[in-house]
Every structure is written in C-alpha cells, then in structure tokens.
Amino acid sequence: MGIDDKAKNAADKVAGHAKEAAGKVTDNEKLEAEGRAQQAKADLKQAGENVKDAVKE
C-alpha cells in the first residue's frame, strides 16, 4: 500500500468525522449519516489495502 493511499484514506476518515460532528452540532441527521458513511468507506478501503499488502508478503 502506497503512502498516497494511506494519506487519502486517513483524510477521508477525518473528513467523515468532521461531517458527523457538524451534523450533530447542527442537528442535521443527513449530514451526520453522510459522515458515518464516509468513515465506513475509508475503513473498508483501508482494510482492502491491508489485505493486498498481506497477499504481497
């Protein structure tokens, strides 16, 4: 897994966390859900990259 992929996944997760927090503060359930979904997407990408790394070794 390249450093670029790790950085993108981390940035995506942070952005999702920010969206979720903003949704909670503004009582916007849709934004909160989008944030949780974005974090889950980043976690899945990270898991996929980890599997690819494990197969390469």
N, C-alpha and C positions, 0 to 999 in steps of 0.2 A: 504494500500500500504506500502510495507516494505521500509525501508531506503535504502536497496540494490537496489531496483527498481528505486527509485528516483535518486540515485547516477549514476546508469547505464544510465538512460535517460538523465541526465544532461551532463554526459561525452560524450554521443553520439551526443548531440546537440552542444557541444563545438567543438568536432572533425569535425562535419559538417561545422561549421562556419569557422574553420581553413582551411578546404579543399576549401571552397568557396573563402576565402581571397587569398589563394595560387593560385587558378585558375585565379583570377582577376589580380594578380601581374604578373603571367607568361603568361597571355593572353591565358589560356588553358580553353576553353569553356566546355570541357568534365568534367574536374576536378571541375569547378565551379558548373556545374549541379549536379554532384555527391554530392557536399557539401550541396546544397539546398535540394536534395532528402533525405540526411541523417538527416538534421534538421527537415524536414517534418515528417519523420518516427519517430523521437524522440518525436515530438509534438503529433503525433497520439497515441503513446504508453502511453504518459503522460495522454492524455485525456481518454483513456481506463481505466487506473488505477484510475483516478478520478471518473469515473462512477462506477467502482467496489466499491470504498470507499463509495460513496453516497448510494449505494444499501445496504451495510452492516449496515449503520446507521439507 
